[in-house]
Amino acid sequence: MPIRVALVGTGNCGRIALTQLIEDPRFELTAVGVSTEEKVGLDAGHLAGLDVSTGILATKGLDEVLATAPECLVYTAIADTRPVEAARDVRAALAAGVNVVGSAPGGLQFPWGILPDKAIQRVEDAAQQGNSSIFITGVDPGFATDLVPFALAGTCQRIEQVRTMEIADYATYDGVEVMSTVMGFGNPLDQPGLLFLPGVLSDAWGTAIRMLGAGLGVEIDEITESYELEPAPEDIEVATGVIAEGTVAAMRFEISGLVDGKPVVVVEHITRVRGDLRPDWAQPAQPGGSYRVEITGEPSYAVDICPTSSRGDHNYAAILVAAGRIVNAIPAVVAAPSGIRTTLDMPLITGTGVYSPAQDKRTRI
């Protein structure tokens, strides 16, 4: 029997996840929740960009979604600017007996040492009430900052440092809220995005830092953060508009987990809207963008991860990675013990059920 699944959030990640939920025979789509009036009443196939009619029409809000009694909720609504509402949504689903897997709220990826104990307990209580589980994942933070480093670390005799990196050109990324409000592209240099308010970087990637520390068996004493911003040398057109000359056009930030004063786990991001900006910063392993895992130890590693897609560029491929990990985790999340689950206690998600020998000839609109 297919697993009954609903989805909330049809932005960049949600649209791609919705495609798989419609086409993958392991799942039966029960509902789609949206946040804007113009999407209400649209067919799920249309929202996914597919030339198919599913009969599942989008509704606004969570109540109607949960009323369809899904076994699992894929939650891909943005939470960066609405953390309280996102936490309330997932608690409501868990208490109703609906398992949750998604990209948000990000703090639940590994909340210990990041979220207040009271907030964690409220989620655990909801999960116990509904005998349900929640698994938050993605690409970075996500598989590039936990699954891949853990796989490599398991071959080492000694490790001094683990560094994960995202190196990407965001010119084609079409999420206005993420680009402008969260990251601050196009902002004056003295008015950076939400990411660079004190403590936000540590909160956003602290989950990755502390999970890696826990997996390595070390206790992170302190998390530090730093960033650099680079102005546009002239106006630069991007998918979300124009980055005006003199405003933020490239950024490099680093979050470090210290043990005895030494950076043992480091997350670094280098993000540009044009490839020639700050050529002294690290360059991607493929045009547009890549991820990198570096381990200093015995042995040492430098592993580049270069996602591509026949349906879009490197930015699309990166979001596809996140959506694929989320959707493919559904069976394991449904089978998991109740409570907050992480990569450390989830079974290996191997991609069971995704093999297809046929070429992709599906029509997209």
Secondary structure, DSSP 8 states (H G I E B T S, - for coil): --EEEEEE--SHHHHHHHHHHHH-TTEEEEEEEESSGGGTT-BHHHHTTBS---S-B-EESSHHHHTT--SEEEE----TT-HHHHHHHHHHHHHTT-EEEES-SGGGGS-TTTS-HHHHHHHHHHHHHHT-EEEE--BTTBTTTTHHHHHHHTT-SEEEEEEEEEEEE-TT---HIIIIIIS-TTS-TTS--GGGSTTHHHHHHHHHHHHHHHHHT----EEEEEEEEEE-SS-EEETTEEE-TTSEEEEEEEEEEEETTEEEEEEEEEEESSTTSSTTS---SSTTEEEEEEEEEES-EEEEE---BTTB-HHHHHHHHHHHHHHHTHHHHHHS-SEEE-TTTS-----TT----S-----B-
